[in-house]
Amino acid sequence: MSQDLQKMADAIRFLSADAIEKAKSGHPGMPLGMADVAAVLFSKIIKVNPADPRWFARDRFVLSAGHGSMLLYSLFYLLGYNDISLEDLKNFRQLNAKTAGHPEYGHLGGIDMTTGPLGQGISTAVGMALAERICTAKYDEPLCGHYTYVIAGDGCLMEGVSEEAVALAGHLGLNKLIVLWDNNNITIDGKVSVASSTDQLSRFAANGWNTLDIDGHNHEEIEAALLKARNSDKPTLISCRTQIGFGAPAKCGTPKCHGSPLGAEELAAMRKNLQWDYAPFEIPADILDAWRQAGQRSIAAYNSWQQLAAAAGPEFTAFINTMLPSGWNADLKALLENQLKEKTPLATRKASQLCLEAIVPNIPEIVGGSADLAAANYTTVAAMKPIQKNAYNGNQIFYGIREHAMGAVMNGLALHGGIIPFGGTFLVFSDYMRPAMRLAALMGIRVIYVLTHDSIGVGEDGPTHQPIEHLASFRAMPNILTFRPCDIVETAEAWEIALTREHTPSLLALSRQNLPLLRVSAAENLTARGAYVISDVSNGKPRQATLLATGSEVSLAVEAQKQLREKGIEVAVVSMPCTELFDEQSPAYQEQVLGAAPRIAVEAASKFGWEKYVGLNGDIIGMDGFGASAPAAELYKYFGITVEEIVDSVKNCIK
């Protein structure tokens, strides 16, 4: 074992332990246990440039075991990343610090994704590895080629999402994905064996992975395994047998060092045990110099890549920056002009497919897929070509019945760059994707979810397939746009917004049943306002009530408006396809749209959240419980989401 590497690994250990001790909070066990693996990987193998952390051809690194974040922060400082200082390490887990409790994308240039929810890191890394294969197929290895490395713990492998992602990675032959498993046999509750008997090496092998088993504290074995993995024709799992809390004499190998600081006494004993005769946060000049030299290992490769990228021209630059091509929406506008003439009723899921027919051929970066529901989501169009093992030059992913993995993989595709991902399933099954969707919102990345069968309009499939609370729950989630369009014009406008909002994920909740065309013009993207008056009161007459509706219920509100007008009652109909965008509008615009008269909201979903818009004097027509199995028309009548109910509600509100 190299003495230099041992000292470099110990530098990781003590920076991590000192920062956690100062914060009086953190997880020292993993950084101490995986320091040897990290030292070999980052000083001898990985391709990064601390001066340009977002270099497109860099190797990606995902700390799936995000609770061990101090391992990552210590590495960044030691390697010489210019956006982190010793002070940042000393501020670990403090308010507004770059060094948050778990790595947060955007806080530091070297963080390739936000991690912490176990299983999401390894699963998102599958998306990064797939993105590398797709981009390399479009251009070539020197321009886009890289490896994706992951450090994962037992928790990451136990979480169910990892099984879906691991299976997909093996199926697609993502041979440049290398997972380093911190196999320390310890979880918070004790030894892994109290909860799991899984033979992980056999599990991964059964899923088409190459597997290796090494001593995670033996530098020669670590390096040999990494080099072997890089030459494999399969993704690789390296079981790194480690001791959690390595070096801490009383707490190593136990859960006691997992989620709590070592304590002053144990940290002092660790210094003595590892012969580290330096003050907290002190790194000897020779060790720091060795690390800084390691940080410069890839400079020649970086300079060579810069020349290749310049020669590839502005098209390649636009591609890696995921920039929409000029005129990408021309065919979309032409589609709407034609639809406004034909006025054909369409399910908004079918409207979305027509939009994709106009979008996909014009955006090279777009990559779509579905969790085995493409025939129902209408997420396949003529310009899509399947992505398969050893045939990555396509733009359609067959995810299989794997919504959990699809959500995470799409995050990886978006984070990688060069790809704008969309994926489809039923709205009710977004529950499977929710952890990944929340991470997409937290990271601020462009991921698009095509979520069909959006209400009790699903019909005979019954309450298991009828989303009730889902719209309200996503509207409660920060930084995600929830669209429920009423016709093809709003659907196209939602697609336009979703594609142009680079730092916000979007979901399109789309109907199974046909809906009439309600818009008479597409000259302005009114969906961008979140809500607008789609059908106003008669000229010069005062507004007696306002009907607020989304999706399939907008047409019900328009029909109710006609019947009320026949009774001498004037109401305005407001389509509200995106409450989040409406909330961004000025108070004056919001008042203009909502009006001062009583308001009645109509949506075939949970009533929760509409109180914000209807106030104390309004009414909400929606769902108080789950749905039922019956034809859609009968369900709307049974649950009281009808034109007649809207008319009666207006009458009651204006008494």
C-alpha positions in Angstrom: 0.0 0.0 0.0 1.4 3.3 -1.1 2.3 5.6 1.8 1.5 8.7 -0.3 -1.9 7.4 -1.2 -2.5 6.5 2.5 -1.7 10.0 3.5 -3.9 11.4 0.7 -6.8 9.2 1.9 -6.2 10.2 5.5 -6.5 13.8 4.4 -10.0 13.1 3.2 -10.8 11.3 6.5 -9.6 14.2 8.8 -11.1 17.0 6.8 -14.4 15.1 6.8 -14.3 14.2 10.5 -13.1 17.7 11.6 -15.9 19.4 9.6 -18.6 17.1 11.0 -17.2 17.6 14.5 -17.3 21.4 14.1 -20.9 21.3 12.8 -21.9 18.9 15.6 -23.9 17.2 12.8 -23.2 14.7 10.0 -22.2 11.2 8.9 -18.5 10.5 9.3 -18.7 6.7 8.8 -18.9 6.6 5.1 -16.2 9.3 4.3 -13.8 7.4 6.7 -14.6 4.0 5.2 -14.5 5.0 1.5 -11.6 7.4 1.7 -9.2 4.9 0.2 -11.5 4.1 -2.7 -12.0 7.8 -3.3 -8.3 8.6 -3.1 -7.5 6.0 -5.8 -10.4 7.1 -8.0 -9.8 10.8 -7.9 -6.0 10.8 -7.8 -5.4 8.2 -10.5 -8.5 7.4 -12.6 -11.2 9.9 -12.9 -11.2 12.6 -15.7 -12.1 16.0 -14.3 -10.8 19.6 -14.4 -11.1 21.5 -11.2 -10.8 24.8 -13.2 -13.8 23.9 -15.4 -16.1 21.6 -13.3 -18.8 21.5 -15.9 -16.6 20.4 -18.8 -18.9 18.4 -21.0 -16.5 15.4 -21.6 -15.6 15.1 -17.9 -16.3 11.8 -16.1 -19.5 12.1 -14.1 -19.4 11.3 -10.4 -22.5 10.6 -8.3 -22.3 10.3 -4.5 -25.4 8.1 -4.3 -24.8 7.8 -0.5 -25.3 11.5 -0.2 -25.2 11.5 3.6 -21.4 11.1 3.2 -21.2 14.5 1.6 -18.1 15.6 3.4 -16.2 13.0 1.3 -17.1 15.0 -1.8 -16.4 18.4 -0.3 -13.0 17.3 1.0 -12.1 16.0 -2.4 -13.1 19.2 -4.1 -10.9 21.2 -1.7 -8.0 18.9 -2.0 -8.1 18.7 -5.8 -8.2 22.5 -6.0 -11.7 23.3 -7.2 -11.8 27.1 -7.3 -15.3 27.5 -5.8 -14.6 25.8 -2.5 -12.3 27.0 0.4 -11.3 25.7 3.8 -13.8 28.2 5.2 -16.5 26.4 3.3 -15.5 23.1 4.9 -15.6 24.8 8.3 -19.2 26.0 7.5 -20.4 22.5 6.8 -24.2 22.2 7.3 -24.6 25.9 8.2 -27.2 28.2 6.8 -26.4 29.4 3.3 -23.2 27.3 3.1 -22.2 25.8 -0.2 -21.4 22.6 1.8 -25.0 21.5 2.6 -25.8 18.4 4.6 -26.3 16.5 1.4 -24.8 17.5 -1.9 -27.0 20.0 -3.7 -26.7 20.5 -7.5 -25.8 24.1 -8.2 -24.1 24.8 -4.8 -20.7 23.7 -6.1 -19.6 23.2 -9.7 -18.3 19.7 -9.1 -21.7 18.4 -7.8 -23.3 16.5 -10.7 -26.6 15.9 -8.9 -28.4 16.4 -5.7 -28.3 13.2 -3.6 -29.6 12.1 -0.3 -32.8 10.1 -1.0 -31.2 6.7 -1.2 -31.4 4.8 -4.5 -32.0 8.0 -6.5 -28.2 8.6 -7.1 -27.4 5.2 -8.6 -30.6 5.3 -10.6 -30.0 8.8 -12.0 -26.4 7.7 -12.8 -27.9 5.2 -15.2 -29.5 8.1 -17.0 -26.1 9.9 -17.2 -24.4 6.8 -18.5 -27.2 6.3 -21.1 -26.9 10.0 -22.1 -23.1 9.5 -22.7 -23.9 6.6 -25.1 -26.6 8.6 -26.9 -24.3 11.7 -27.3 -21.3 9.6 -28.3 -23.4 8.0 -31.0 -24.4 11.4 -32.4 -20.9 12.8 -32.3 -17.9 10.7 -31.3 -15.9 9.3 -28.4 -13.3 12.2 -28.1 -16.1 14.8 -28.1 -18.6 13.1 -25.7 -17.0 10.0 -24.3 -16.6 9.6 -20.5 -17.3 7.2 -17.6 -19.9 7.6 -14.9 -18.8 6.6 -11.4 -21.0 6.1 -8.4 -20.3 5.5 -4.8 -23.4 3.7 -3.3 -24.1 2.2 0.0 -26.3 -0.7 1.2 -29.2 1.7 1.5 -29.0 2.6 -2.2 -29.0 -1.0 -3.2 -31.9 -1.9 -0.9 -34.2 0.8 -2.2 -36.5 -0.6 -4.9 -35.8 2.1 -7.5 -32.3 0.7 -7.8 -33.6 -2.7 -9.0 -35.4 -1.1 -11.9 -32.5 1.1 -12.8 -29.9 -1.7 -12.5 -32.0 -4.0 -14.7 -32.3 -1.2 -17.4 -28.6 -0.5 -17.3 -27.8 -4.2 -17.8 -30.3 -4.5 -20.6 -28.9 -1.5 -22.4 -25.3 -2.6 -21.9 -24.1 0.6 -20.3 -20.5 -0.5 -20.0 -19.1 2.9 -19.0 -21.1 2.9 -15.8 -19.1 1.8 -12.7 -20.6 1.5 -9.3 -18.4 1.4 -6.2 -20.4 -0.3 -3.5 -19.4 0.7 0.1 -19.9 -2.9 1.4 -19.4 -2.3 5.1 -22.3 -4.5 6.3 -23.7 -1.7 8.5 -26.9 0.3 8.5 -28.4 2.6 11.1 -30.2 -0.3 12.8 -27.2 -2.5 12.9 -25.7 -5.1 10.7 -27.2 -5.4 7.2 -28.0 -9.1 8.0 -30.8 -8.1 10.3 -32.8 -6.9 7.3 -31.3 -8.3 4.2 -29.9 -11.6 2.9 -29.5 -10.5 -0.7 -26.4 -11.7 -2.5 -25.8 -8.3 -4.3 -23.1 -9.7 -6.6 -25.4 -12.4 -7.8 -28.2 -10.0 -8.2 -26.2 -7.6 -10.3 -24.8 -10.4 -12.4 -28.3 -11.7 -13.1 -29.1 -8.2 -14.4 -26.3 -8.4 -16.9 -23.6 -6.6 -14.9 -19.9 -7.4 -14.5 -19.1 -7.9 -10.8 -15.9 -7.6 -8.8 -15.1 -8.1 -5.2 -12.1 -6.3 -3.5 -10.7 -5.1 -0.2 -11.8 -1.5 -0.2 -8.7 -0.5 1.8 -6.2 -2.0 -0.5 -5.1 0.6 -3.0 -3.6 -1.9 -5.5 -6.8 -3.9 -5.6 -8.9 -0.7 -5.9 -6.9 0.5 -8.9 -6.8 -2.9 -10.6 -10.6 -3.3 -10.2 -11.3 0.2 -11.7 -9.0 -0.5 -14.7 -10.7 -3.8 -15.3 -14.1 -2.2 -15.0 -13.2 0.4 -17.6 -12.5 -2.4 -20.1 -15.7 -4.3 -19.5 -18.4 -4.7 -22.1 -21.0 -4.5 -19.2 -21.8 -2.0 -16.5 -19.7 -2.9 -13.4 -20.4 -3.3 -9.7 -17.3 -3.3 -7.5 -17.9 -4.6 -4.1 -15.5 -2.6 -1.9 -15.3 -4.4 1.4 -14.7 -1.6 3.9 -14.9 -0.8 7.6 -17.3 2.0 8.4 -15.6 4.7 10.4 -12.1 3.3 9.4 -9.5 4.6 11.9 -11.8 5.6 14.7 -10.7 3.0 17.2 -13.8 2.7 19.4 -16.6 3.3 16.9 -15.3 1.8 13.6 -17.4 -1.1 12.3 -20.5 0.0 14.3 -23.6 2.1 13.6 -22.2 4.6 16.2 -20.2 6.4 13.6 -22.9 6.4 10.9 -25.0 9.5 11.6 -23.3 11.3 14.5 -20.0 13.2 14.9 -17.2 11.1 16.4 -16.9 13.3 19.4 -13.7 15.1 20.6 -12.4 12.1 22.5 -12.8 9.6 19.6 -11.5 12.1 17.1 -8.3 12.6 19.2 -7.9 8.8 19.4 -8.3 8.5 15.7 -5.5 11.1 15.2 -3.3 9.0 17.3 -4.4 5.7 15.7 -3.6 7.0 12.2 -0.6 9.0 13.2 -2.1 12.2 12.0 -0.2 14.8 14.0 -1.9 17.9 12.7 -4.5 20.4 14.0 -8.1 20.3 12.8 -8.4 21.3 9.1 -4.6 21.4 8.7 -3.3 19.5 5.6 0.5 19.2 5.3 2.0 21.0 2.3 3.3 17.8 0.7 0.0 16.0 0.9 -1.9 19.1 -0.4 0.6 19.4 -3.2 0.1 15.8 -4.2 -3.6 16.3 -4.3 -3.3 19.5 -6.3 -1.1 17.7 -8.8 -3.7 15.0 -9.1 -6.2 17.6 -9.9 -4.2 18.6 -13.0 -3.9 15.0 -14.4 -6.6 15.6 -17.1 -5.4 19.0 -18.3 -3.9 17.6 -21.5 -7.1 15.8 -22.3 -9.1 18.9 -21.5 -7.0 21.1 -23.8 -7.3 18.5 -26.6 -11.1 18.5 -26.2 -11.3 22.2 -26.4 -9.7 22.1 -29.8 -12.0 19.3 -31.0 -15.0 21.2 -29.7 -14.0 24.4 -31.4 -13.5 22.5 -34.7 -16.9 20.8 -34.3 -18.5 24.3 -34.6 -21.5 26.1 -33.2 -23.9 23.2 -33.8 -22.0 21.1 -31.3 -21.8 24.0 -28.8 -25.5 24.4 -29.1 -26.0 20.7 -28.6 -24.0 20.3 -25.4 -25.7 23.4 -24.0 -29.1 21.9 -24.9 -30.1 25.0 -26.8 -33.3 24.9 -28.8 -32.6 25.4 -32.6 -33.9 28.5 -34.3 -37.4 28.0 -35.7 -37.9 24.8 -33.7 -41.6 25.7 -33.2 -42.5 26.6 -36.8 -44.2 23.3 -37.5 -46.0 23.5 -34.1 -47.5 26.9 -35.1 -48.5 25.5 -38.5 -50.3 22.6 -36.8 -52.3 25.0 -34.6 -53.4 27.1 -37.6 -54.7 23.9 -39.3 -56.4 22.7 -36.1 -58.2 26.1 -35.6 -59.6 25.6 -39.1 -60.7 22.0 -38.7 -62.0 22.3 -35.1 -61.8 18.5 -34.6 -62.5 17.3 -31.1 -59.4 15.6 -29.6 -58.3 14.0 -26.4 -55.5 16.1 -25.1 -53.2 13.0 -25.1 -53.8 12.7 -28.8 -53.3 16.5 -29.1 -49.9 16.0 -27.4 -48.9 13.4 -29.9 -49.7 15.7 -32.8 -47.6 18.4 -31.0 -44.7 15.9 -30.7 -45.0 15.1 -34.4 -44.3 18.7 -35.0 -41.7 19.1 -32.3 -39.5 16.0 -32.4 -38.0 16.3 -35.9 -37.0 19.9 -35.2 -35.1 19.3 -31.8 -32.1 17.0 -32.1 -31.8 16.9 -28.3 -35.2 15.6 -27.5 -35.4 12.0 -26.2 -38.7 10.4 -25.2 -40.0 7.2 -23.8 -42.8 5.6 -21.8 -43.2 3.1 -19.0 -44.7 0.5 -21.3 -47.7 2.7 -22.0 -46.7 4.4 -25.3 -49.8 3.1 -27.0 -51.9 4.8 -24.4 -49.8 7.9 -23.7 -49.3 8.6 -27.4 -45.7 9.3 -26.8 -44.4 7.6 -30.0 -44.2 9.6 -33.2 -42.8 8.8 -36.7 -39.5 10.7 -36.1 -38.6 8.6 -33.1 -36.0 5.7 -33.4 -35.6 3.2 -30.6 -32.4 3.2 -28.4 -31.1 -0.3 -27.9 -28.0 -2.1 -26.7 -25.1 -1.2 -29.0 -27.5 1.0 -31.1 -27.7 4.2 -29.2 -28.2 6.6 -32.1 -31.9 7.0 -31.4 -34.4 9.1 -29.4 -36.9 6.7 -27.9 -36.3 4.7 -24.7 -38.3 1.6 -23.9 -38.3 1.8 -20.1 -40.5 -1.2 -19.5 -42.8 -1.2 -16.5 -40.4 0.9 -14.5 -41.8 4.3 -13.6 -39.5 4.6 -10.6 -36.4 4.2 -12.8 -37.9 6.3 -15.6 -38.2 9.3 -13.4 -34.6 9.0 -12.1 -33.1 8.2 -15.5 -34.8 11.2 -17.1 -33.1 13.3 -14.4 -29.8 11.8 -15.4 -30.4 12.5 -19.1 -31.2 16.2 -18.3 -28.3 16.7 -15.9 -25.8 15.2 -18.4 -26.6 17.8 -21.0 -27.3 17.4 -24.7 -30.7 15.9 -24.0 -34.2 17.2 -23.3 -36.1 14.2 -21.9 -39.8 13.5 -21.7 -41.5 10.4 -20.4 -45.0 9.1 -20.2 -47.2 7.2 -17.9 -50.7 7.5 -16.4 -51.1 10.5 -14.0 -52.1 8.2 -11.2 -48.8 6.3 -11.6 -46.8 9.5 -11.1 -46.8 8.3 -7.5 -44.0 5.9 -8.5 -41.9 8.8 -10.0 -42.6 11.4 -7.2 -39.2 11.1 -5.5 -37.4 11.7 -8.8 -39.8 14.5 -9.8 -39.2 16.2 -6.5 -35.5 16.0 -7.1 -35.9 17.5 -10.6 -37.8 20.4 -9.1 -35.2 20.8 -6.3 -32.3 20.8 -8.8 -34.2 23.0 -11.3 -33.8 20.9 -14.4 -35.8 20.6 -17.6 -37.7 17.3 -17.5 -41.1 16.8 -19.1 -43.7 14.4 -17.9 -46.5 13.3 -20.2 -49.2 12.1 -17.7 -52.3 10.9 -19.4 -55.7 9.5 -18.1 -55.9 12.6 -15.9 -59.3 12.2 -14.1 -62.3 10.1 -13.5 -62.6 10.3 -17.3 -60.5 7.2 -17.3 -63.8 5.4 -16.8 -64.1 1.7 -16.4 -60.6 1.1 -15.2 -61.8 2.4 -11.9 -60.5 4.2 -8.8 -57.0 2.5 -8.9 -56.4 4.2 -12.2 -58.3 7.5 -11.6 -56.1 10.3 -10.2 -57.8 12.4 -7.5 -55.3 14.0 -5.3 -52.4 14.2 -7.8 -53.0 17.6 -9.3 -53.3 19.2 -5.9 -50.1 17.5 -4.7 -48.0 18.6 -7.6 -49.4 22.1 -7.4 -48.1 22.1 -3.8 -44.6 21.1 -4.9 -42.3 24.1 -5.5 -40.7 24.7 -8.9 -42.7 22.3 -11.0 -45.3 23.5 -13.6 -48.5 21.5 -13.6 -50.4 21.9 -16.9 -53.9 20.6 -17.5 -54.8 21.9 -20.9 -58.4 22.1 -22.3 -57.7 21.6 -26.0 -54.9 21.3 -28.6 -54.1 25.0 -28.4 -53.4 24.9 -24.7 -51.6 21.6 -25.1 -49.2 23.1 -27.7 -48.7 26.1 -25.5 -47.9 23.9 -22.6 -45.3 22.0 -24.7 -43.8 25.3 -25.8 -43.4 26.5 -22.2 -42.1 23.2 -21.0 -39.4 23.2 -23.6 -38.3 26.7 -23.1 -38.2 26.7 -19.3 -34.7 25.4 -18.8 -34.7 25.4 -15.0 -38.2 24.0 -14.2 -39.6 20.5 -14.8 -43.1 20.4 -16.3 -46.0 17.9 -16.3 -48.8 17.7 -18.8 -51.9 16.1 -17.3 -53.8 14.9 -20.4 -57.3 13.5 -21.0 -58.2 10.1 -22.3 -61.6 11.4 -23.7 -62.1 13.7 -26.6 -62.5 17.4 -25.9 -63.9 20.2 -28.1 -61.6 22.9 -29.5 -62.4 26.0 -27.4 -59.7 28.5 -28.4 -60.4 30.6 -31.4 -56.9 32.0 -31.8 -53.3 30.9 -31.1 -51.7 34.3 -31.8 -50.6 34.6 -28.2 -49.5 31.9 -25.7 -52.2 32.5 -23.2 -51.2 29.4 -21.2 -48.1 31.3 -20.3 -50.3 33.5 -18.1 -51.5 30.5 -16.2 -55.1 31.5 -16.5 -57.1 33.8 -18.7 -60.7 34.5 -19.7 -61.5 32.0 -22.4 -65.2 33.0 -22.8 -66.3 36.4 -21.5 -69.6 37.9 -20.6 -71.7 39.5 -23.3 -70.6 42.9 -24.4 -71.2 45.6 -21.8 -72.9 43.4 -19.3 -71.6 43.1 -15.7 -70.0 39.8 -14.6 -72.3 38.1 -12.0 -70.0 35.1 -11.4 -66.7 33.6 -12.6 -66.3 29.9 -13.5 -62.7 28.6 -13.1 -61.9 25.3 -14.7 -59.1 23.2 -16.1 -58.8 20.5 -18.7 -61.9 18.6 -19.6 -64.1 20.7 -17.3 -63.5 23.9 -19.2 -65.9 22.7 -21.9 -68.5 22.0 -19.2 -68.1 25.5 -17.8 -68.6 27.0 -21.3 -71.8 25.0 -21.8 -73.0 26.1 -18.4 -72.2 29.7 -19.4 -74.6 29.3 -22.4 -77.4 27.9 -20.2 -77.0 30.6 -17.6 -77.0 33.3 -20.3 -80.4 32.0 -21.4 -81.6 32.5 -17.9 -80.3 36.1 -17.9 -77.2 35.4 -15.7 -73.8 36.5 -17.1 -70.7 34.6 -16.1 -67.1 34.6 -17.4 -65.3 31.4 -18.0 -61.6 31.3 -17.0 -59.4 28.5 -18.2 -56.6 27.9 -15.6 -54.2 25.4 -17.3 -51.4 26.2 -14.9 -51.9 27.7 -11.4 -48.2 28.1 -10.8 -47.9 30.5 -13.8 -51.0 32.3 -12.8 -49.5 32.9 -9.3 -46.5 34.5 -11.0 -48.7 37.2 -12.7 -49.2 40.7 -11.3 -51.9 41.3 -8.8 -53.7 43.6 -11.3 -53.8 40.8 -13.9 -55.0 38.3 -11.3 -57.8 40.6 -10.2 -58.8 41.3 -13.8 -59.1 37.5 -14.6 -60.7 36.4 -11.3 -63.1 39.4 -11.0 -65.0 40.6 -8.0 -68.1 38.4 -8.4 -68.5 35.0 -6.8 -66.2 32.3 -8.2 -66.9 28.7 -8.8 -64.1 26.2 -9.5 -64.7 23.1 -11.5 -62.2 20.2 -11.7 -62.7 16.4 -11.7 -60.2 16.0 -9.0 -59.6 16.8 -5.3 -61.1 20.2 -4.3 -58.0 20.9 -2.2 -56.2 24.1 -3.1 -59.1 25.8 -5.0 -60.0 27.7 -1.8 -57.2 30.1 -2.7 -59.0 31.2 -5.8 -62.7 31.0 -4.9 -62.5 32.5 -1.4 -65.1 32.2 1.3 -68.1 33.2 -0.9 -67.4 30.8 -3.7 -67.9 27.1 -4.4 -65.8 24.1 -5.6 -67.2 21.4 -7.8 -64.9 18.4 -7.6 -64.1 15.2 -5.8 -64.3 14.5 -2.1 -63.3 10.8 -2.3 -62.0 8.3 -4.8 -63.6 7.4 -8.1 -65.4 4.3 -9.3 -65.6 1.9 -12.2 -68.1 2.9 -14.9 -68.3 4.7 -18.2 -66.9 8.2 -17.9 -70.1 10.0 -18.7 -71.9 8.1 -15.9 -69.1 8.9 -13.5 -69.3 12.6 -14.1 -73.0 12.5 -13.5 -72.7 10.3 -10.4 -70.1 12.6 -8.8 -72.0 15.7 -9.7 -69.4 17.2 -12.1 -72.0 18.3 -14.7 -73.3 21.4 -16.4 -76.4 21.2 -14.3 -74.4 21.2 -11.1 -72.4 24.2 -12.3 -75.6 26.1 -13.2 -77.1 25.4 -9.7 -73.9 26.4 -8.0 -73.9 29.8 -9.7 -77.5 30.4 -8.8 -76.8 29.6 -5.2 -73.7 31.8 -5.1 -75.3 34.9 -6.5 -78.4 34.8 -4.3 
